[in-house]
Amino acid sequence: MKSDQAPRTHLCAVGVVAKVFGVKGEVKVHSYSRSPEEFEELDSVLVGKSEKSVVEMAIEHVTTRGNDIYLKFQDVSDRNASESLIGHFLFVEEAKRKRLGSGEFFVDDIIGVTVFNLHKKRLGVLIDVVQYGAQDMYIVKTSGGDVMVPAVRSIVREVDVQKRAMTIDPPEGLFDGEAA
């Protein structure tokens, strides 16, 4: 591990350490957009609780078990060391970020967008994306509490990353009367 104090371009979160696997320092990664093959293309990632406190860590190897991605970092050799990484984000510089197709976006691009219904009524702010089996769920903070919105095309009609806005067509009752 080496401390990374040099100024950097914008960093992009590509995943988070979810849990430890085994006793030799391997960790399970919740990937925001990268496939195992794309992690294999990286020599290292920046690891930290935020962009401001990252440490560059060399990737020793990448493995998969089913749909899960596991990383082994070079300087992490036991379970205790890997446990300290749980909850830490994996960052890459923007230049190393995966290129997306038209209409695709990264999770960190949509956190904080304002969510509107089809009638342009503000419903809340997207604060998190949670992965469930069938599809992702967007967590929208409203004046009445958090609402889970399925991330499916029939509901999420438009995402404008530049304008920081998302337009949805929520099912009746999803926003407890807040949706028009």
Buried (B, 14 or more C-beta within 10 A) or exposed (E): EEEBEEEEEEBBBBBBBBBBBEEEBBBBBBBBBBEBEBBBEBEBBBBBEEBEEBBBBBBBEBBEEEEBBBBBBEEBBEBEBBBEBEEBBBBBEEEBBBEEEEEEEBBBBBBEBBBBBEEEEEBBBBBEBEEEEEEBBBBBBBEEEEBEBBBEEEBBEEBEEEEBBBBBEBEEEBBEEBBE
